[in-house]
Amino acid sequence: GLIDQYLYTDNKQALEVVTRMGDWAYNKLKPLDEPTRKRMIRNEFGGVNESFYNLYAITGDERYQWLAEFFYHNDVIDPLKEQRDDLGTKHTNTFIPKVLAEARNYELTQDNDSRKLTDFFWHTMIDHHTFAPGCSSDKEHYFDPQQLSKHLTGYTGETCCTYNMLKLSRHLFCWTGDAKVADYYERALYNHILGQQDPETGMVSYFLPLLSGSHKVYSTRENSFWCCVGSGFENHAKYGEAIYYHNDQGIYVNLFIPSEVSWKAKGITLHQETAFPAEENTTLTIQTDKPVTTTIYLRYPSWSKNVKVLVNGKKVSVKQKPGSYI
């Protein structure tokens, strides 16, 4: 949270506080021997190693990189390096943040092992450990994916897991531009995250129950504050973060959400109007200060079988297939 305050609002005091927290952690943990380290990290420690990588990225201070590596959990990450699905019945949301740290390690150090294991983990999760709404876990844990129907309970879909899978998906998409990643992001966003918050009270739910006849249990203002409340409120402040991406060639339209984005380097403003999913079309209006040559990549969702594209009212031929970009 302090890192975000610095990144998004240039709050220098937040950076000062978090670097002092990092200094405290370094001085506390540096003297520990290896058996103590291994005992210490057996328990869930959230995204602390990702945070230390981010602090290292901001400051260049190698002590924070050391701290991030201190939380490298061999029992969890080593099997993924070997491309093994060794998830068993372990705690799901203990795994995902540790892989997020490996994604940041790759981005900062170009460690290709970290990239490969991140890619393997993401596809393993999506292809084998994810329910139809894009959520995962039963009572917070993995289970045999061959027994999926036995795990449709009132405790499926811990929201923190989906929150972290969406974070991981953003990293992967920035590396690959893969439409499959964008398809998953949309599926989980609309089917889990949007439904996690009670619009009348603003409170959020821990689980997304899939058992027929079950119901969501929402947090309360004063008497419940679960992990999925913290990440849950963050979820609903982030709807704009994955609609558009860009590279040197052009801008990607990944989500159909009413929005406006300015690409200042190109002098382009793109405005999107849509009532999706209540309606099945979206309108993009492009404004420029001067003539610009670039590409607009429109996601062709895997669920869409009959897309039509019109430019200035004129229909254009679509040669691409669902699950790609037009």
Solvent accessible surface area in square Angstrom, and as a share of the most:
residue,aa,sasa,rsa
1,G,84,0.81
2,L,49,0.25
3,I,17,0.09
4,D,58,0.30
5,Q,84,0.37
6,Y,46,0.18
7,L,100,0.50
8,Y,170,0.65
9,T,96,0.56
10,D,85,0.44
11,N,51,0.26
12,K,126,0.53
13,Q,128,0.57
14,A,4,0.03
15,L,32,0.16
16,E,82,0.37
17,V,62,0.36
18,V,18,0.11
19,T,26,0.15
20,R,160,0.58
21,M,108,0.48
22,G,1,0.01
23,D,39,0.20
24,W,167,0.59
25,A,9,0.07
26,Y,42,0.16
27,N,101,0.52
28,K,119,0.51
29,L,14,0.07
30,K,96,0.41
31,P,104,0.66
32,L,67,0.34
33,D,85,0.44
34,E,84,0.37
35,P,81,0.51
36,T,38,0.22
37,R,25,0.09
38,K,104,0.44
39,R,130,0.48
40,M,79,0.35
41,I,2,0.01
42,R,162,0.59
43,N,105,0.54
44,E,90,0.40
45,F,38,0.16
46,G,28,0.27
47,G,29,0.28
48,V,45,0.26
49,N,4,0.02
50,E,16,0.07
51,S,47,0.30
52,F,20,0.08
53,Y,8,0.03
54,N,35,0.18
55,L,3,0.01
56,Y,43,0.16
57,A,47,0.37
58,I,50,0.26
59,T,55,0.32
60,G,51,0.49
61,D,40,0.21
62,E,125,0.56
63,R,83,0.30
64,Y,5,0.02
65,Q,34,0.15
66,W,72,0.25
67,L,0,0.00
68,A,2,0.01
69,E,85,0.38
70,F,11,0.05
71,F,14,0.06
72,Y,44,0.17
73,H,17,0.08
74,N,51,0.26
75,D,105,0.55
76,V,9,0.05
77,I,2,0.01
78,D,50,0.26
79,P,12,0.07
80,L,2,0.01
81,K,86,0.36
82,E,107,0.48
83,Q,92,0.41
84,R,115,0.42
85,D,70,0.36
86,D,58,0.30
87,L,1,0.00
88,G,50,0.48
89,T,100,0.58
90,K,80,0.34
91,H,38,0.17
92,T,0,0.00
93,N,11,0.06
94,T,18,0.10
95,F,6,0.03
96,I,0,0.00
97,P,5,0.03
98,K,2,0.01
99,V,0,0.00
100,L,1,0.00
101,A,0,0.00
102,E,10,0.04
103,A,0,0.00
104,R,41,0.15
105,N,16,0.08
106,Y,28,0.11
107,E,54,0.24
108,L,58,0.29
109,T,56,0.33
110,Q,119,0.53
111,D,54,0.28
112,N,80,0.41
113,D,75,0.39
114,S,1,0.01
115,R,71,0.26
116,K,115,0.49
117,L,0,0.00
118,T,0,0.00
119,D,53,0.28
120,F,42,0.18
121,F,0,0.00
122,W,0,0.00
123,H,51,0.23
124,T,9,0.05
125,M,1,0.00
126,I,20,0.10
127,D,79,0.41
128,H,100,0.45
129,H,15,0.07
130,T,22,0.13
131,F,6,0.03
132,A,84,0.65
133,P,22,0.14
134,G,2,0.02
135,C,1,0.00
136,S,3,0.02
137,S,3,0.02
138,D,16,0.08
139,K,122,0.52
140,E,36,0.16
141,H,74,0.33
142,Y,7,0.03
143,F,17,0.07
144,D,71,0.37
145,P,43,0.27
146,Q,151,0.67
147,Q,65,0.29
148,L,65,0.32
149,S,90,0.58
150,K,151,0.64
151,H,45,0.20
152,L,76,0.38
153,T,30,0.18
154,G,21,0.20
155,Y,113,0.43
156,T,0,0.00
157,G,0,0.00
158,E,2,0.01
159,T,0,0.00
160,C,7,0.04
161,C,0,0.00
162,T,1,0.00
163,Y,25,0.10
164,N,12,0.06
165,M,4,0.02
166,L,11,0.06
167,K,49,0.21
168,L,0,0.00
169,S,1,0.01
170,R,76,0.28
171,H,32,0.14
172,L,2,0.01
173,F,10,0.04
174,C,86,0.52
175,W,47,0.16
176,T,64,0.37
177,G,24,0.23
178,D,51,0.26
179,A,7,0.05
180,K,80,0.34
181,V,3,0.01
182,A,3,0.02
183,D,20,0.10
184,Y,6,0.02
185,Y,15,0.06
186,E,8,0.04
187,R,75,0.27
188,A,0,0.00
189,L,10,0.05
190,Y,44,0.17
191,N,80,0.41
192,H,1,0.00
193,I,1,0.00
194,L,88,0.44
195,G,26,0.25
196,Q,1,0.00
197,Q,50,0.22
198,D,26,0.13
199,P,128,0.80
200,E,162,0.73
201,T,62,0.36
202,G,21,0.21
203,M,20,0.09
204,V,0,0.00
205,S,2,0.01
206,Y,44,0.17
207,F,37,0.15
208,L,18,0.09
209,P,23,0.15
210,L,51,0.25
211,L,93,0.46
212,S,110,0.71
213,G,82,0.79
214,S,41,0.26
215,H,139,0.62
216,K,68,0.29
217,V,96,0.55
218,Y,72,0.27
219,S,5,0.03
220,T,68,0.39
221,R,189,0.69
222,E,157,0.70
223,N,137,0.70
224,S,26,0.17
225,F,158,0.66
226,W,68,0.24
227,C,69,0.42
228,C,0,0.00
229,V,4,0.02
230,G,36,0.35
231,S,14,0.09
232,G,0,0.00
233,F,83,0.35
234,E,68,0.31
235,N,6,0.03
236,H,35,0.16
237,A,89,0.69
238,K,43,0.18
239,Y,59,0.22
240,G,56,0.54
241,E,49,0.22
242,A,3,0.02
243,I,5,0.02
244,Y,30,0.11
245,Y,29,0.11
246,H,114,0.51
247,N,56,0.29
248,D,127,0.66
249,Q,111,0.49
250,G,0,0.00
251,I,4,0.02
252,Y,28,0.11
253,V,1,0.00
254,N,5,0.02
255,L,2,0.01
256,F,23,0.10
257,I,29,0.15
258,P,85,0.54
259,S,25,0.16
260,E,110,0.49
261,V,40,0.23
262,S,63,0.40
263,W,22,0.08
264,K,179,0.76
265,A,97,0.75
266,K,62,0.26
267,G,24,0.23
268,I,6,0.03
269,T,32,0.18
270,L,0,0.00
271,H,65,0.29
272,Q,1,0.00
273,E,97,0.43
274,T,22,0.13
275,A,48,0.37
276,F,42,0.18
277,P,94,0.59
278,A,92,0.71
279,E,96,0.43
280,E,168,0.75
281,N,97,0.50
282,T,47,0.27
283,T,72,0.42
284,L,47,0.23
285,T,61,0.36
286,I,83,0.42
287,Q,111,0.49
288,T,63,0.37
289,D,132,0.69
290,K,139,0.59
291,P,134,0.85
292,V,48,0.27
293,T,133,0.77
294,T,43,0.25
295,T,56,0.32
296,I,44,0.22
297,Y,48,0.18
298,L,39,0.19
299,R,5,0.02
300,Y,13,0.05
301,P,6,0.04
302,S,53,0.34
303,W,134,0.47
304,S,18,0.11
305,K,156,0.66
306,N,121,0.62
307,V,47,0.27
308,K,129,0.54
309,V,21,0.12
310,L,105,0.52
311,V,83,0.48
312,N,157,0.81
313,G,62,0.60
314,K,149,0.63
315,K,132,0.56
316,V,55,0.32
317,S,94,0.60
318,V,41,0.24
319,K,177,0.75
320,Q,78,0.35
321,K,156,0.66
322,P,52,0.32
323,G,33,0.32
324,S,34,0.22
325,Y,32,0.12
326,I,38,0.19
